[in-house]
Each structure stands twice: as C-alpha cells, then as structure tokens.
Amino acid sequence: MFSLSPVEFRQSAISGRGVFAKRAFEPGEIVVAYAPKQTRLRVDDPAAGAAAESKLTLLSEGFVLVPDTRVPGGWLCNHSCNPNAAIFSSGEGRIQCTRRIARGDEVTIFYGWVTESQAGRDPCACGADNCRGFINFDVTPADASRVAIIEAELTTTDDALRQRLDAYGEYLRTIGQEHVTLAIATTLARIRARNS
C-alpha cells in the first residue's frame, strides 16, 4: 500500500516512536496534524483532567484534544531543546515547520512543560548541542513567594530567581518559544494565590 503522507512514524533515537519527514519542509509549512483522530473534551470536564495526566493532550480554544493513540499523528513528535517544528493548538491542532527540515530528519517540537516541585521529572534525551538536560522547567512555592504581579507583569526582587527566569526567557526566544514564559508566570501566580 502506498501512502501520500509527507511523514512516517517509526522508532526514534530520542524516545519510542517519532515523526520523520519523507520530504523537505520549509518554515511555515504544516507538517502533520496533531491528532488525525481525536476526542474533544470541554476544559471543565473531569475526564479532561484525567486525560491530561497522559501528557498527550492539547488545550485548544476551550477544549482538551485527546488523541486516539491507535492513529499516529503529530502527538508522536519527540521533544527537542533545538526543535525544527512547533505545535499550534488552534482548531484541531497541527505541527508546523519552524526551520528547514530535510528529508529523513526527525520532526521535533519543544514541549514547554512547567512543573511544580518536580525538578527532575522529565529527563531529556534529545542530544541537541544546547540540550538543557530536562524537558520541564520547574518552579517551587519558594519561587512563587518571591514574585509579584504588578500591572499584569511578573516581577521579582530576588536576583537569583530573576537571573534564572531571564536566562530561560532568552533561551526560549532563541528557539521561538517565548510564549512559554506566560505558562511560567501563570503557574507562579497560581502557586502564590494558593499559598496566600
């Protein structure tokens, strides 16, 4: 059987199965759908929270997209600290090229996970020269106690925390993932509110 799909799904040196280009892609091109077959759950549905534990879900316009894992798709993209694609959550979700992908290259994305008090939760095996060693960026209640939200901006007077956040923010800018800083700020604000 012949496939017109521009990608194939096979074993990856990074982890498990991955997504590999069967042709070259240029920045801006859609590489693959996030989940060709999926279930859409409202954010407030208890099943959405349970599904999120799988780390495969995608938040899109008030819904949580849960891939049918029997059907391969972009949900199989591995994380890289130097990704060549990005995940876009609008609509049904898609993986889009951010820097040239050659035929045969593995299509990788940046997961952007923010965790609380789980610093070593997700070791990274991407092998990139700039690999951070961990997929997740971890914050703690102590970090949250040293921030304030002033005029919708996250601020801190703690030099060590500011340097850590600034360094990560600069790294995110270099890979075009600066939107992750909003997830960090939201997580810190949520922790601070909870502990106040």
Residue pairs with C-beta under 8 A, 6 or more apart in sequence:
5 22
5 32
6 21
6 22
6 23
6 25
6 31
6 32
7 19
7 20
7 21
7 22
7 31
7 32
7 107
8 19
8 20
8 22
9 17
9 18
9 19
9 20
9 72
9 76
10 17
10 18
10 20
11 17
11 18
12 18
12 20
12 78
12 106
13 106
13 127
14 78
14 79
14 80
14 106
14 108
14 125
14 126
14 127
15 78
15 125
16 76
16 78
17 72
17 76
18 76
18 77
18 78
18 106
18 107
18 108
19 31
19 32
19 72
19 74
19 76
19 77
19 78
19 95
19 106
19 107
20 104
20 105
20 106
20 107
21 31
21 101
21 102
21 103
21 104
21 105
21 106
21 107
22 103
23 103
24 100
24 101
24 102
24 103
25 31
25 85
25 97
25 100
25 101
25 107
26 97
26 100
27 97
27 98
27 99
27 100
28 96
28 97
29 96
29 97
30 94
30 95
30 96
30 97
31 74
31 85
31 94
31 95
31 96
31 97
31 101
31 107
32 73
32 74
32 77
32 94
32 95
32 107
33 73
33 74
33 92
33 93
33 94
33 95
34 58
34 65
34 67
34 73
34 74
34 75
34 87
34 89
34 92
34 93
34 94
34 95
35 58
35 65
35 66
35 67
35 68
35 71
35 73
35 74
35 75
35 92
35 93
36 71
36 72
36 73
37 67
37 68
37 70
37 71
37 73
38 65
38 66
38 67
38 68
38 92
38 93
39 65
39 66
39 68
40 63
40 64
40 65
40 66
41 47
41 48
41 51
41 63
41 64
41 66
42 48
42 62
42 63
42 64
43 59
43 62
43 63
43 64
45 64
48 57
48 64
48 66
51 57
51 64
51 66
52 64
54 66
55 113
56 66
56 67
56 69
56 75
57 64
57 65
57 66
57 67
58 64
58 65
58 75
58 87
58 89
58 93
59 65
59 89
60 89
60 90
60 91
60 92
60 93
61 89
61 90
61 91
65 89
65 92
65 93
67 73
67 75
69 75
74 87
74 93
74 94
74 95
74 107
74 109
77 85
77 87
77 95
77 107
77 108
77 109
78 106
78 108
78 109
78 126
79 108
79 109
79 110
79 111
79 124
79 126
79 135
80 108
80 109
80 110
80 126
80 128
81 110
81 124
81 126
81 128
81 130
81 131
81 132
81 175
82 108
82 126
82 128
82 129
82 130
82 131
82 175
83 98
83 108
83 109
83 110
83 175
83 177
84 97
84 98
84 99
84 100
84 101
84 105
84 107
84 108
85 95
85 96
85 97
85 98
85 101
85 107
85 108
85 109
86 95
86 96
86 98
86 109
86 110
86 176
86 177
87 93
87 94
87 95
87 96
87 109
88 94
88 95
88 96
95 107
95 109
97 107
98 176
101 107
108 126
110 175
110 177
110 180
111 122
111 135
111 136
112 137
112 177
112 179
112 180
112 183
113 122
113 135
113 136
113 137
114 136
114 137
114 138
114 139
114 180
114 183
114 184
114 187
115 121
115 122
115 136
115 137
115 138
115 139
116 138
116 139
116 140
116 141
116 187
116 191
117 138
117 140
117 141
118 136
118 138
119 134
119 136
119 138
120 134
121 134
121 136
121 138
122 134
122 135
122 136
123 133
123 134
123 135
124 131
124 132
124 133
124 134
124 135
130 171
132 171
137 168
137 180
137 184
139 184
139 187
139 188
139 191
140 191
141 191
141 195
143 161
143 188
143 191
144 188
144 189
144 191
144 192
144 195
145 192
145 195
146 156
146 157
146 158
146 161
147 154
147 155
147 156
147 161
147 188
147 189
147 192
148 154
148 155
148 156
149 155
149 185
149 189
154 165
154 184
154 185
154 188
154 189
156 162
156 165
165 181
165 184
168 181
168 184
169 178
169 181
172 178
172 180
172 181
